[in-house]
Structures are given as structure tokens and as C-alpha cells.
């Protein structure tokens, strides 16, 4: 057997191994994308809140669980292929109302102090700029006075030329400073913002595609089983009414096992909620990709990325 045939044989087996690994990786990726994740949510509220949230995939090969017990103990468990990634338990006691009030007062005082410091810094900067301008003006006056004294009797033409040069330099500094501020304002106006989306000409298409995208996502992740028996009330009865009206709009989509009662007399939250459902990561990615490929959405994303690129180039140039 020649050396060349041995090399070809080795390359053949290497290619076979790489092909098998590639097939395994693609298969694993497709499994993660299109085998559904299952989730369940249980929340119970009375004087305290109990919660239990589970997300699992392929007989708990990927498994996450969050537990809250009587609003005091919180636990997080996250396991991937029987290997624990996160296993945390945190205990927190309810602070007394007086401590909460004291903490809120301290926070407000700290915020006020920070605001006052910012105002002082801003004021000092403005004063410094004003002082510099006044100092330059005084320098001009002193310069002109001294030259007036020196050559008052002599009609020296150099005085006029020197005076014009000094004035020209001083005015140039002010004009340059004004030009820089104008450039900053122009840059701020050209940046991508929510205002540019509001002024976008095809707002109807954006609203239409966004509504369709949200509807498809919600329909996909919507619980297959949902039940609730809840009584709630807020401090302001009008807010309770607004929430009840919003629940009334989406209640037909949740089924007949939803029972929600509003209490307009006191602040209260009692009852329990159960939900079970599933979702596929690959389907969600397909929905997102189809949404981003719509023409008006693509233009908005393109403008946003170009504005970010311009900002980064500006930072690099400044450095």
C-alpha cells in the first residue's frame, strides 16, 4: 500500500467522523428548536404569596424551577442534562413599615442631595464659562487702553492693525465655539429615536405588522390550560375599574374557567392561578425573522443600526 493511499484513507475516516459530528450537532439544534418546552405556573395569594414556576424540555433534560414560599423564601433551580447550573435559595424577612418608610425617606434625601450636587456642578461650569468670557473682554479693553496710552500722540498704523488682529482672534474663538455647539445639536437631531419612528411615513403598516407579530407570539405561547379564582382591589377604585375592563377584553381568550372578582372598597388580593402550556423556540425565531424582514420594519432596523454605527465611529474619532 502506497503512502498516498494511506493518506487518502486517513482523510476519508476524518471526513466520516466530522460528518457524523456535524449531523449530531444539527440534529441536537433542530431538537432544541422544534421539540416544545413545557411550562406550568401556580400562584396563590392571601396574606402572603406562594408561587411555583416550572419550565422543562424533553423529560426534564433541561429543567428550571422557581419557588416562592409565603413571600419569604425564594429558590432557583436550573439543570441541563442532569448537571446543576443554578441551585440558590434566598431567605428574606419582611421589613417593618417604619423601616420601609425610613428607607424611602433616606432614598429621597439622597436623590435630592445628588440633584443639588448636579445643579451646583452645572452652575459652576456656567459661571466658569461666563468668567472666561468676561476675562477675555477685560483683556481686550486693557489691551486697547494700554495701546491708546502708548501711541495716543503717535498716529501709529500698527496699532490699528494689531487691534484688528486681536479682535479677529477673539471673535474667531467665540465663532468656533458656536459652530461646535451647532454641530452637537445637529448630531443630536440626526440620531435614531422614538420621535423618528413617530414621524415615519408608513406608521399604519408598522402598527399592522407589529399587531400581527404580537398576536402570533401570544397565540403560540398561550396556556393550553388556564384557571383562576381571584379577588383583587386597589387603593384607587378607578384603577380597579380600569384593570377589570382590561381583563374583560382578554377574558374570552382565556376560557370559562377564569373567575375574577373586583373589590372596590379595599385593597386586597386573594385567590389562586394555574396555567400550563408549551412553546417552541424555533417557531418563535421564525416569527421574529418574518417580522424583521417586513419592509418598513427592516428600514427602521437599518436606520437604527446605521445611527449606532455613526455614534461608534464618532467616539473612535474623538478618542
MISEDO-538766 format. One record per residue (C-alpha): residue number from 1; z, y, x. Coordinates in steps of 0.2 Angstrom, whole numbers. Example, Ala and Ser with C-alpha at 12.3 -4.5 7.8 and 13.67 -1.06 7.14 Angstrom:
<sites>
<site i="1" c3="39" c2="-22" c1="62"/>
<site i="2" c3="36" c2="-5" c1="68"/>
</sites>
This chain:
<sites>
<site i="1" c3="0" c2="0" c1="0"/>
<site i="2" c3="-5" c2="17" c1="7"/>
<site i="3" c3="6" c2="32" c1="9"/>
<site i="4" c3="-4" c2="42" c1="-3"/>
<site i="5" c3="-2" c2="28" c1="-17"/>
<site i="6" c3="17" c2="28" c1="-14"/>
<site i="7" c3="17" c2="47" c1="-16"/>
<site i="8" c3="7" c2="46" c1="-32"/>
<site i="9" c3="19" c2="33" c1="-38"/>
<site i="10" c3="34" c2="44" c1="-35"/>
<site i="11" c3="27" c2="59" c1="-43"/>
<site i="12" c3="22" c2="48" c1="-58"/>
<site i="13" c3="41" c2="42" c1="-60"/>
<site i="14" c3="47" c2="60" c1="-58"/>
<site i="15" c3="35" c2="66" c1="-71"/>
<site i="16" c3="41" c2="52" c1="-83"/>
<site i="17" c3="59" c2="57" c1="-80"/>
<site i="18" c3="55" c2="76" c1="-83"/>
<site i="19" c3="45" c2="72" c1="-99"/>
<site i="20" c3="60" c2="62" c1="-106"/>
<site i="21" c3="72" c2="76" c1="-102"/>
<site i="22" c3="61" c2="88" c1="-110"/>
<site i="23" c3="59" c2="78" c1="-125"/>
<site i="24" c3="78" c2="76" c1="-126"/>
<site i="25" c3="81" c2="95" c1="-124"/>
<site i="26" c3="68" c2="99" c1="-138"/>
<site i="27" c3="75" c2="86" c1="-150"/>
<site i="28" c3="93" c2="92" c1="-147"/>
<site i="29" c3="87" c2="110" c1="-150"/>
<site i="30" c3="77" c2="105" c1="-166"/>
<site i="31" c3="93" c2="96" c1="-172"/>
<site i="32" c3="104" c2="111" c1="-169"/>
<site i="33" c3="91" c2="122" c1="-178"/>
<site i="34" c3="87" c2="112" c1="-193"/>
<site i="35" c3="102" c2="100" c1="-196"/>
<site i="36" c3="113" c2="110" c1="-208"/>
<site i="37" c3="130" c2="117" c1="-203"/>
<site i="38" c3="143" c2="114" c1="-217"/>
<site i="39" c3="157" c2="126" c1="-221"/>
<site i="40" c3="172" c2="127" c1="-233"/>
<site i="41" c3="184" c2="142" c1="-237"/>
<site i="42" c3="200" c2="141" c1="-245"/>
<site i="43" c3="211" c2="157" c1="-248"/>
<site i="44" c3="227" c2="158" c1="-258"/>
<site i="45" c3="236" c2="174" c1="-261"/>
<site i="46" c3="253" c2="178" c1="-269"/>
<site i="47" c3="267" c2="187" c1="-259"/>
<site i="48" c3="258" c2="180" c1="-244"/>
<site i="49" c3="241" c2="175" c1="-239"/>
<site i="50" c3="236" c2="157" c1="-234"/>
<site i="51" c3="218" c2="154" c1="-228"/>
<site i="52" c3="209" c2="139" c1="-221"/>
<site i="53" c3="191" c2="141" c1="-215"/>
<site i="54" c3="181" c2="126" c1="-208"/>
<site i="55" c3="163" c2="125" c1="-200"/>
<site i="56" c3="156" c2="108" c1="-194"/>
<site i="57" c3="140" c2="101" c1="-189"/>
<site i="58" c3="134" c2="83" c1="-188"/>
<site i="59" c3="150" c2="73" c1="-192"/>
<site i="60" c3="161" c2="86" c1="-183"/>
<site i="61" c3="152" c2="86" c1="-166"/>
<site i="62" c3="153" c2="105" c1="-167"/>
<site i="63" c3="169" c2="110" c1="-176"/>
<site i="64" c3="178" c2="126" c1="-179"/>
<site i="65" c3="193" c2="129" c1="-190"/>
<site i="66" c3="204" c2="145" c1="-193"/>
<site i="67" c3="221" c2="143" c1="-202"/>
<site i="68" c3="232" c2="157" c1="-208"/>
<site i="69" c3="249" c2="151" c1="-214"/>
<site i="70" c3="259" c2="163" c1="-225"/>
<site i="71" c3="252" c2="178" c1="-216"/>
<site i="72" c3="262" c2="174" c1="-201"/>
<site i="73" c3="254" c2="160" c1="-191"/>
<site i="74" c3="236" c2="160" c1="-186"/>
<site i="75" c3="227" c2="146" c1="-177"/>
<site i="76" c3="210" c2="144" c1="-170"/>
<site i="77" c3="202" c2="128" c1="-165"/>
<site i="78" c3="184" c2="126" c1="-158"/>
<site i="79" c3="177" c2="109" c1="-152"/>
<site i="80" c3="160" c2="105" c1="-145"/>
<site i="81" c3="156" c2="86" c1="-143"/>
<site i="82" c3="175" c2="82" c1="-143"/>
<site i="83" c3="178" c2="95" c1="-130"/>
<site i="84" c3="190" c2="108" c1="-135"/>
<site i="85" c3="184" c2="126" c1="-131"/>
<site i="86" c3="197" c2="136" c1="-140"/>
<site i="87" c3="214" c2="130" c1="-145"/>
<site i="88" c3="225" c2="145" c1="-149"/>
<site i="89" c3="240" c2="148" c1="-160"/>
<site i="90" c3="247" c2="165" c1="-163"/>
<site i="91" c3="263" c2="169" c1="-172"/>
<site i="92" c3="266" c2="187" c1="-179"/>
<site i="93" c3="280" c2="193" c1="-189"/>
<site i="94" c3="279" c2="207" c1="-202"/>
<site i="95" c3="285" c2="223" c1="-196"/>
<site i="96" c3="296" c2="233" c1="-207"/>
<site i="97" c3="290" c2="248" c1="-217"/>
<site i="98" c3="300" c2="260" c1="-206"/>
<site i="99" c3="292" c2="253" c1="-190"/>
<site i="100" c3="274" c2="254" c1="-198"/>
<site i="101" c3="277" c2="272" c1="-203"/>
<site i="102" c3="284" c2="277" c1="-186"/>
<site i="103" c3="269" c2="269" c1="-178"/>
<site i="104" c3="257" c2="278" c1="-189"/>
<site i="105" c3="266" c2="294" c1="-185"/>
<site i="106" c3="266" c2="291" c1="-167"/>
<site i="107" c3="247" c2="287" c1="-168"/>
<site i="108" c3="244" c2="303" c1="-177"/>
<site i="109" c3="253" c2="313" c1="-165"/>
<site i="110" c3="244" c2="305" c1="-150"/>
<site i="111" c3="227" c2="309" c1="-159"/>
<site i="112" c3="232" c2="327" c1="-161"/>
<site i="113" c3="238" c2="328" c1="-143"/>
<site i="114" c3="221" c2="321" c1="-137"/>
<site i="115" c3="212" c2="333" c1="-148"/>
<site i="116" c3="221" c2="348" c1="-142"/>
<site i="117" c3="218" c2="342" c1="-124"/>
<site i="118" c3="200" c2="341" c1="-128"/>
<site i="119" c3="200" c2="358" c1="-136"/>
<site i="120" c3="209" c2="365" c1="-121"/>
<site i="121" c3="196" c2="357" c1="-108"/>
<site i="122" c3="182" c2="364" c1="-119"/>
<site i="123" c3="189" c2="381" c1="-120"/>
<site i="124" c3="192" c2="382" c1="-101"/>
<site i="125" c3="174" c2="377" c1="-97"/>
<site i="126" c3="168" c2="390" c1="-109"/>
<site i="127" c3="180" c2="403" c1="-100"/>
<site i="128" c3="174" c2="397" c1="-83"/>
<site i="129" c3="156" c2="400" c1="-88"/>
<site i="130" c3="160" c2="417" c1="-95"/>
<site i="131" c3="169" c2="422" c1="-80"/>
<site i="132" c3="155" c2="416" c1="-69"/>
<site i="133" c3="143" c2="427" c1="-79"/>
<site i="134" c3="154" c2="442" c1="-78"/>
<site i="135" c3="157" c2="440" c1="-60"/>
<site i="136" c3="138" c2="440" c1="-57"/>
<site i="137" c3="136" c2="455" c1="-67"/>
<site i="138" c3="150" c2="464" c1="-57"/>
<site i="139" c3="142" c2="458" c1="-41"/>
<site i="140" c3="126" c2="467" c1="-47"/>
<site i="141" c3="135" c2="483" c1="-51"/>
<site i="142" c3="144" c2="483" c1="-35"/>
<site i="143" c3="128" c2="479" c1="-25"/>
<site i="144" c3="119" c2="494" c1="-34"/>
<site i="145" c3="134" c2="506" c1="-32"/>
<site i="146" c3="135" c2="502" c1="-13"/>
<site i="147" c3="117" c2="504" c1="-10"/>
<site i="148" c3="117" c2="520" c1="-21"/>
<site i="149" c3="131" c2="527" c1="-9"/>
<site i="150" c3="122" c2="521" c1="7"/>
<site i="151" c3="105" c2="528" c1="3"/>
<site i="152" c3="109" c2="541" c1="-10"/>
<site i="153" c3="102" c2="555" c1="1"/>
<site i="154" c3="88" c2="545" c1="8"/>
<site i="155" c3="73" c2="540" c1="-3"/>
<site i="156" c3="73" c2="523" c1="5"/>
<site i="157" c3="59" c2="512" c1="-4"/>
<site i="158" c3="68" c2="497" c1="2"/>
<site i="159" c3="82" c2="500" c1="-10"/>
<site i="160" c3="71" c2="498" c1="-25"/>
<site i="161" c3="63" c2="483" c1="-18"/>
<site i="162" c3="80" c2="475" c1="-14"/>
<site i="163" c3="87" c2="479" c1="-31"/>
<site i="164" c3="72" c2="471" c1="-40"/>
<site i="165" c3="73" c2="456" c1="-29"/>
<site i="166" c3="92" c2="454" c1="-33"/>
<site i="167" c3="89" c2="457" c1="-52"/>
<site i="168" c3="75" c2="445" c1="-52"/>
<site i="169" c3="85" c2="431" c1="-43"/>
<site i="170" c3="100" c2="434" c1="-55"/>
<site i="171" c3="88" c2="434" c1="-71"/>
<site i="172" c3="80" c2="418" c1="-64"/>
<site i="173" c3="96" c2="409" c1="-64"/>
<site i="174" c3="100" c2="413" c1="-82"/>
<site i="175" c3="82" c2="409" c1="-87"/>
<site i="176" c3="83" c2="392" c1="-78"/>
<site i="177" c3="100" c2="388" c1="-87"/>
<site i="178" c3="92" c2="392" c1="-104"/>
<site i="179" c3="77" c2="381" c1="-100"/>
<site i="180" c3="89" c2="367" c1="-96"/>
<site i="181" c3="98" c2="368" c1="-112"/>
<site i="182" c3="82" c2="369" c1="-122"/>
<site i="183" c3="76" c2="353" c1="-113"/>
<site i="184" c3="93" c2="345" c1="-118"/>
<site i="185" c3="91" c2="350" c1="-136"/>
<site i="186" c3="73" c2="343" c1="-136"/>
<site i="187" c3="78" c2="326" c1="-129"/>
<site i="188" c3="92" c2="325" c1="-142"/>
<site i="189" c3="80" c2="329" c1="-156"/>
<site i="190" c3="67" c2="316" c1="-150"/>
<site i="191" c3="80" c2="302" c1="-149"/>
<site i="192" c3="79" c2="287" c1="-162"/>
<site i="193" c3="92" c2="289" c1="-175"/>
<site i="194" c3="96" c2="286" c1="-193"/>
<site i="195" c3="88" c2="303" c1="-198"/>
<site i="196" c3="71" c2="297" c1="-191"/>
<site i="197" c3="72" c2="281" c1="-202"/>
<site i="198" c3="76" c2="293" c1="-217"/>
<site i="199" c3="61" c2="303" c1="-213"/>
<site i="200" c3="50" c2="288" c1="-210"/>
<site i="201" c3="34" c2="289" c1="-222"/>
<site i="202" c3="35" c2="271" c1="-228"/>
<site i="203" c3="53" c2="271" c1="-235"/>
<site i="204" c3="48" c2="261" c1="-250"/>
<site i="205" c3="41" c2="247" c1="-240"/>
<site i="206" c3="56" c2="246" c1="-229"/>
<site i="207" c3="68" c2="245" c1="-244"/>
<site i="208" c3="57" c2="232" c1="-252"/>
<site i="209" c3="56" c2="221" c1="-236"/>
<site i="210" c3="75" c2="223" c1="-232"/>
<site i="211" c3="80" c2="219" c1="-250"/>
<site i="212" c3="69" c2="203" c1="-249"/>
<site i="213" c3="76" c2="198" c1="-232"/>
<site i="214" c3="94" c2="201" c1="-238"/>
<site i="215" c3="90" c2="191" c1="-254"/>
<site i="216" c3="83" c2="176" c1="-245"/>
<site i="217" c3="98" c2="176" c1="-232"/>
<site i="218" c3="111" c2="177" c1="-246"/>
<site i="219" c3="102" c2="163" c1="-256"/>
<site i="220" c3="101" c2="152" c1="-241"/>
<site i="221" c3="120" c2="154" c1="-236"/>
<site i="222" c3="126" c2="155" c1="-254"/>
<site i="223" c3="140" c2="142" c1="-258"/>
<site i="224" c3="135" c2="126" c1="-267"/>
<site i="225" c3="152" c2="125" c1="-274"/>
<site i="226" c3="162" c2="140" c1="-279"/>
<site i="227" c3="178" c2="143" c1="-289"/>
<site i="228" c3="191" c2="156" c1="-291"/>
<site i="229" c3="205" c2="162" c1="-302"/>
<site i="230" c3="211" c2="179" c1="-296"/>
<site i="231" c3="221" c2="193" c1="-302"/>
<site i="232" c3="219" c2="210" c1="-292"/>
<site i="233" c3="224" c2="228" c1="-294"/>
<site i="234" c3="223" c2="243" c1="-283"/>
<site i="235" c3="234" c2="259" c1="-282"/>
<site i="236" c3="220" c2="269" c1="-290"/>
<site i="237" c3="214" c2="261" c1="-307"/>
<site i="238" c3="197" c2="269" c1="-305"/>
<site i="239" c3="194" c2="259" c1="-288"/>
<site i="240" c3="199" c2="244" c1="-298"/>
<site i="241" c3="186" c2="248" c1="-311"/>
<site i="242" c3="173" c2="250" c1="-298"/>
<site i="243" c3="176" c2="234" c1="-290"/>
<site i="244" c3="177" c2="225" c1="-306"/>
<site i="245" c3="160" c2="232" c1="-311"/>
<site i="246" c3="153" c2="226" c1="-294"/>
<site i="247" c3="160" c2="209" c1="-297"/>
<site i="248" c3="152" c2="209" c1="-314"/>
<site i="249" c3="135" c2="212" c1="-307"/>
<site i="250" c3="136" c2="197" c1="-295"/>
<site i="251" c3="146" c2="185" c1="-306"/>
<site i="252" c3="131" c2="177" c1="-315"/>
<site i="253" c3="125" c2="171" c1="-297"/>
<site i="254" c3="142" c2="163" c1="-294"/>
<site i="255" c3="143" c2="151" c1="-309"/>
<site i="256" c3="155" c2="148" c1="-323"/>
<site i="257" c3="170" c2="143" c1="-313"/>
<site i="258" c3="174" c2="161" c1="-307"/>
<site i="259" c3="188" c2="169" c1="-316"/>
<site i="260" c3="193" c2="186" c1="-311"/>
<site i="261" c3="206" c2="197" c1="-320"/>
<site i="262" c3="209" c2="216" c1="-316"/>
<site i="263" c3="226" c2="224" c1="-317"/>
<site i="264" c3="225" c2="242" c1="-319"/>
<site i="265" c3="244" c2="245" c1="-320"/>
<site i="266" c3="250" c2="240" c1="-302"/>
<site i="267" c3="244" c2="235" c1="-285"/>
<site i="268" c3="243" c2="216" c1="-285"/>
<site i="269" c3="233" c2="201" c1="-278"/>
<site i="270" c3="236" c2="184" c1="-284"/>
<site i="271" c3="226" c2="168" c1="-286"/>
<site i="272" c3="215" c2="157" c1="-275"/>
<site i="273" c3="197" c2="155" c1="-270"/>
<site i="274" c3="187" c2="140" c1="-265"/>
<site i="275" c3="170" c2="139" c1="-258"/>
<site i="276" c3="159" c2="125" c1="-250"/>
<site i="277" c3="141" c2="127" c1="-243"/>
<site i="278" c3="129" c2="124" c1="-229"/>
<site i="279" c3="116" c2="134" c1="-219"/>
<site i="280" c3="103" c2="130" c1="-206"/>
<site i="281" c3="101" c2="141" c1="-191"/>
<site i="282" c3="83" c2="138" c1="-189"/>
<site i="283" c3="79" c2="144" c1="-206"/>
<site i="284" c3="89" c2="160" c1="-203"/>
<site i="285" c3="80" c2="163" c1="-187"/>
<site i="286" c3="63" c2="161" c1="-196"/>
<site i="287" c3="69" c2="173" c1="-210"/>
<site i="288" c3="74" c2="186" c1="-196"/>
<site i="289" c3="57" c2="184" c1="-187"/>
<site i="290" c3="47" c2="186" c1="-203"/>
<site i="291" c3="57" c2="201" c1="-207"/>
<site i="292" c3="54" c2="209" c1="-190"/>
<site i="293" c3="36" c2="205" c1="-190"/>
<site i="294" c3="33" c2="216" c1="-205"/>
<site i="295" c3="23" c2="231" c1="-200"/>
<site i="296" c3="35" c2="245" c1="-205"/>
<site i="297" c3="50" c2="236" c1="-198"/>
<site i="298" c3="40" c2="232" c1="-182"/>
<site i="299" c3="36" c2="251" c1="-180"/>
<site i="300" c3="54" c2="255" c1="-182"/>
<site i="301" c3="60" c2="242" c1="-169"/>
<site i="302" c3="46" c2="248" c1="-157"/>
<site i="303" c3="51" c2="266" c1="-158"/>
<site i="304" c3="70" c2="261" c1="-156"/>
<site i="305" c3="66" c2="251" c1="-140"/>
<site i="306" c3="54" c2="265" c1="-133"/>
<site i="307" c3="68" c2="278" c1="-136"/>
<site i="308" c3="81" c2="266" c1="-127"/>
<site i="309" c3="69" c2="264" c1="-113"/>
<site i="310" c3="66" c2="283" c1="-111"/>
<site i="311" c3="85" c2="285" c1="-111"/>
<site i="312" c3="87" c2="272" c1="-97"/>
<site i="313" c3="73" c2="280" c1="-87"/>
<site i="314" c3="82" c2="297" c1="-89"/>
<site i="315" c3="98" c2="290" c1="-82"/>
<site i="316" c3="90" c2="282" c1="-67"/>
<site i="317" c3="81" c2="298" c1="-63"/>
<site i="318" c3="97" c2="308" c1="-64"/>
<site i="319" c3="106" c2="296" c1="-53"/>
</sites>
